[in-house]
Amino acid sequence: MARLQRIEYEGAVYHVTARGNEQRAIFLDDADRERFVRVLAESVEHFEVRLYLFCLMTNHVHLVVETPRANLGRFMHQLQTAYTVYFNHRHHRHGRLVQGRYGASLVERDAYLLRLSRYVHLNPIFTKVLRSRPISERIALLRQYRWSSYRSYIGKDRRLAFVDYGPILATIHAGGSEQNGAYRRFVEAGISKIDAPFIEETKASRLGIGSEDFRARVRTMYEDLLKGKRKSEDVSFRRTATCLPTGRILSVVSEGLGVERASLLRRQRGSLDRAVASRMLCDYAGLTQRQTADVLGLRSGAAVSAQLHKLADRLKRDPRLQKRVTAIAAELKASRR
């Protein structure tokens, strides 16, 4: 089957799925799940996406995200690469962990977004093993399931800083403290009365989830993309951010860190200079991690991912470095206006 090109535009909402290669498990224990959630939180912050909800299953992941910066591809590349590097290292394996590219369907907002959230959150209790269990038991298991955003939506856990609850809960006709209970009742009603029409609508098109008109519009966008009438960012829907030249970025980074530009291109034990340069090249030159590795003389995109992860960890405990990185980012952001 031909690989689909992604339609990306500012403010789009997507249902994203990432599956294990050959349907194999991508989580072997809770330590793996905890690491994925941590990487997910870091990626959400770094790429400024809005994560509405998530659900981790044994061999796949569901995410519902909005991309104000039209950067779904870069966000998912970072997320999958960082987690794969961790997983392969921890479990002494190598090679691909996830199955090809992730799946992504554009989502119509409001009622469709709400129904999608129910579909995603109910995944843990619609497995073959649990499907025949009594409804009361399945409800109990759903409320106990730790590896999705559901518990924090219904008030069983504290809200997660990296999840944006507002858009989903805004579609529930209840206010304040009543929203959690109203959302819980809406989701759990889908256990006994499956939303069959919605499930059929999700299968109607790989490109979009929504009304017939919405799906037709997305299909037209996709066909225009294939014909070269639109870029993948779909310029009729978004403002295109200016990408800066790599030379300009490296100069700003070297000045901001107080080092020679040449030092960014060579390995220095204990230094995060190249990590800072990697982050700025990904963010402001629009490079992939593989392209960034080529610019900085690193071995691979995975090496760039490892650098970015180290930088994220250091920034949490190094206010001085955080201040420098913030200042560098601010100068580059001003340069591309």
C-alpha positions in Angstrom: 0.0 0.0 0.0 1.4 3.4 -0.9 2.5 5.6 1.9 0.3 8.5 2.6 1.7 12.0 2.6 0.7 13.9 5.7 -1.6 17.0 5.4 -0.3 19.5 8.0 -1.7 22.9 8.8 -1.8 25.3 11.7 -4.3 24.4 14.4 -5.1 20.9 12.9 -6.3 18.2 15.3 -5.1 14.6 14.6 -5.8 11.1 15.9 -2.4 9.6 15.8 -1.5 5.9 16.2 1.9 4.3 16.4 2.1 0.5 16.3 4.9 -2.0 17.1 6.8 -3.4 14.1 5.1 -6.7 13.1 2.5 -6.1 15.8 5.2 -6.8 18.5 5.0 -5.2 22.0 6.6 -1.8 22.4 6.1 -1.8 26.2 7.5 -4.8 28.1 6.8 -3.4 31.6 5.8 -0.3 33.6 9.3 1.1 33.4 8.9 1.3 29.6 5.5 2.9 29.9 6.9 5.5 32.4 9.7 6.3 30.1 7.4 6.8 27.1 5.1 9.1 29.1 8.1 11.2 30.2 9.4 11.4 26.6 5.9 12.3 25.5 5.7 15.1 28.0 9.1 16.5 26.9 8.1 16.3 23.3 4.8 18.1 23.9 6.6 20.9 25.6 9.5 21.1 23.1 7.3 21.2 20.0 4.5 23.2 21.5 1.8 20.8 20.5 -1.5 20.5 22.5 -2.0 16.9 23.7 -5.7 16.3 24.4 -5.4 12.7 25.5 -3.3 9.5 25.2 -3.7 5.8 25.7 -0.8 3.3 25.8 -1.6 -0.3 24.8 0.9 -3.2 24.7 1.8 -2.9 21.1 0.5 0.5 20.1 -0.2 4.0 21.2 -3.1 6.4 20.6 -2.7 10.2 20.8 -5.0 13.1 20.0 -3.1 16.2 19.4 -3.4 19.7 18.0 -0.5 21.3 16.2 -0.5 25.1 16.4 2.9 25.1 14.6 2.0 22.6 11.9 4.8 20.3 13.1 3.2 16.9 13.6 5.9 15.1 11.6 8.8 16.6 13.6 7.0 16.0 16.9 6.3 12.3 16.1 9.8 11.8 14.7 11.4 13.0 18.0 9.0 11.0 20.2 9.4 7.8 18.3 13.2 8.1 17.9 13.8 9.0 21.5 11.8 6.1 22.8 13.3 3.6 20.4 16.8 4.6 21.4 15.8 4.0 25.1 14.0 0.8 24.4 16.7 -0.8 22.3 19.4 0.2 24.8 17.5 -1.2 27.8 16.4 -4.4 26.2 19.7 -5.1 24.3 18.1 -5.0 20.8 18.5 -2.9 17.6 16.5 -1.9 14.6 13.1 -0.6 14.1 10.6 -0.7 17.0 7.5 0.9 15.4 5.8 -0.1 12.2 6.8 2.3 9.4 5.3 5.7 9.8 2.7 6.6 12.3 -0.9 6.8 11.2 -2.6 10.3 11.4 -6.2 11.3 10.6 -7.5 14.8 10.7 -10.4 15.2 13.2 -13.4 17.4 12.9 -13.9 19.2 16.2 -16.7 19.4 18.7 -18.9 16.2 18.7 -16.5 14.1 16.7 -13.6 15.1 18.9 -15.6 14.1 22.0 -16.7 10.8 20.5 -13.1 10.1 19.5 -11.9 10.7 23.1 -14.4 8.1 24.3 -13.2 5.6 21.6 -9.5 6.1 22.6 -10.1 6.0 26.4 -12.1 2.7 26.1 -9.3 0.9 24.3 -7.9 -0.9 27.4 -11.2 -2.8 28.0 -12.1 -3.7 24.4 -9.3 -6.2 24.1 -10.3 -9.8 23.3 -9.5 -11.0 26.8 -11.8 -8.4 28.5 -14.6 -8.1 25.9 -16.7 -10.9 27.5 -16.3 -9.8 31.1 -19.2 -8.3 33.1 -19.7 -4.5 32.5 -19.1 -3.7 36.2 -15.8 -5.5 36.1 -14.7 -3.7 32.9 -15.7 -0.3 34.4 -13.6 -1.0 37.5 -10.6 -2.0 35.3 -11.0 1.1 33.1 -10.9 3.3 36.2 -7.8 1.5 37.5 -5.9 1.7 34.2 -2.9 3.9 34.8 -1.5 4.3 31.2 -4.0 6.7 29.7 -5.3 10.2 30.4 -8.7 8.8 31.5 -8.1 8.7 35.3 -7.1 12.4 35.3 -10.1 13.3 33.2 -12.5 11.8 35.7 -10.8 13.1 38.8 -9.2 9.8 39.9 -5.7 11.3 39.4 -4.2 14.7 39.5 -4.3 16.5 36.1 -1.2 16.1 34.1 0.7 19.3 33.2 1.3 18.2 29.6 -2.3 17.3 28.8 -4.8 20.0 27.7 -8.2 19.0 29.1 -10.1 22.1 28.1 -11.2 21.4 24.5 -12.7 18.0 25.3 -14.4 19.0 28.5 -15.7 22.2 26.9 -18.0 19.9 24.7 -19.6 18.4 27.9 -22.7 20.3 28.9 -21.8 20.7 32.5 -19.8 23.3 34.4 -17.0 23.3 36.9 -16.7 20.3 39.2 -19.6 18.6 37.4 -17.5 18.1 34.2 -15.5 15.2 35.5 -18.6 13.2 36.4 -20.4 14.1 33.2 -17.4 13.0 31.1 -17.1 9.8 33.1 -20.7 8.9 32.4 -20.4 9.8 28.7 -17.4 7.5 28.3 -18.6 4.6 30.3 -22.0 4.6 28.6 -20.0 3.4 25.5 -19.2 0.1 27.2 -22.7 -1.3 27.1 -23.9 0.7 24.0 -21.1 0.8 21.5 -21.0 3.8 19.2 -21.2 1.7 16.1 -21.9 4.7 13.7 -18.7 6.5 14.9 -16.6 3.4 14.5 -17.8 3.0 11.0 -17.0 6.7 10.3 -13.4 6.1 11.6 -13.1 3.4 9.0 -14.6 5.4 6.2 -11.4 7.3 5.4 -7.8 7.0 6.5 -7.4 10.7 6.0 -10.2 12.2 8.2 -12.6 11.5 11.0 -15.8 13.5 10.8 -18.9 14.2 8.7 -19.2 13.4 5.1 -18.6 17.0 4.1 -15.4 17.1 6.3 -14.1 13.9 4.8 -14.7 15.2 1.3 -12.9 18.4 2.1 -9.9 16.4 3.5 -9.9 14.2 0.4 -9.8 17.2 -1.9 -6.9 18.6 0.1 -5.0 15.3 -0.2 -5.6 15.0 -4.0 -4.4 18.6 -4.4 -1.3 17.7 -2.4 -0.6 14.8 -4.7 -1.0 17.0 -7.8 1.4 19.5 -6.4 -1.3 22.2 -5.9 -0.6 22.4 -2.2 2.4 21.9 -0.1 2.2 19.3 2.7 1.7 22.2 5.2 -1.4 23.3 3.2 -0.6 26.9 2.8 -4.2 27.9 2.3 -4.8 27.0 6.0 -1.7 28.3 7.8 1.0 30.9 7.9 4.3 29.4 6.9 7.1 30.0 9.4 10.4 31.2 7.9 13.3 28.7 8.2 16.6 30.3 9.0 19.9 29.4 7.3 22.0 26.9 9.3 25.0 29.3 9.3 22.9 32.0 11.0 21.7 29.5 13.6 25.2 28.2 14.4 26.5 31.8 14.7 23.8 32.8 17.2 24.3 29.6 19.2 28.1 30.0 19.4 27.7 33.7 20.5 25.0 32.8 23.0 27.1 30.0 24.5 30.4 32.0 24.4 32.2 29.4 22.3 33.8 29.3 18.9 31.5 28.2 16.1 33.9 25.4 15.1 33.5 23.9 18.5 29.9 23.0 17.7 31.2 20.6 15.0 33.5 18.5 17.2 32.9 16.2 20.1 33.7 17.5 23.6 33.2 15.2 26.6 30.7 16.6 29.0 29.7 19.5 26.8 26.1 20.2 25.7 27.1 22.8 23.1 26.2 20.5 20.2 23.0 19.5 22.0 21.9 23.2 22.1 22.9 23.6 18.4 20.9 20.4 17.6 17.8 21.8 19.2 18.0 25.1 17.4 18.6 23.5 14.0 15.6 21.3 14.5 13.4 24.2 15.7 14.5 27.1 13.5 16.1 25.6 10.3 13.3 23.0 10.0 15.8 20.1 9.8 15.1 16.5 10.7 17.3 14.9 13.3 19.1 13.0 10.4 19.8 16.3 8.6 20.9 17.9 11.9 23.4 15.0 12.4 24.9 15.7 9.0 25.3 19.4 9.7 27.0 18.8 13.1 29.0 15.7 12.2 27.1 13.3 14.4 26.7 9.7 13.5 22.9 9.5 13.1 19.5 10.9 13.9 19.5 8.7 16.9 22.6 10.4 18.2 20.9 13.8 17.8 17.9 12.4 19.8 20.2 11.3 22.6 21.8 14.8 22.7 18.3 16.4 22.9 17.3 14.1 25.7 20.4 15.0 27.7 19.8 18.7 27.1 16.2 18.4 28.4 17.4 16.7 31.6 20.1 19.3 32.2 17.8 22.2 31.6 15.6 21.1 34.5 18.4 21.5 37.0 20.7 24.1 35.4 19.1 27.6 35.6 22.2 29.2 34.0 22.0 27.0 30.9 18.3 27.4 30.8 18.7 31.2 30.7 21.2 31.0 27.8 19.1 28.6 25.8 16.0 30.8 26.2 18.0 33.9 25.1 19.3 32.0 22.0 15.8 30.9 21.1 14.4 34.4 21.5 17.0 35.8 19.2 16.3 33.2 16.5 12.6 33.6 16.9 13.0 37.4 16.4 15.2 36.8 13.3 12.5 34.8 11.4 9.7 37.3 11.8 
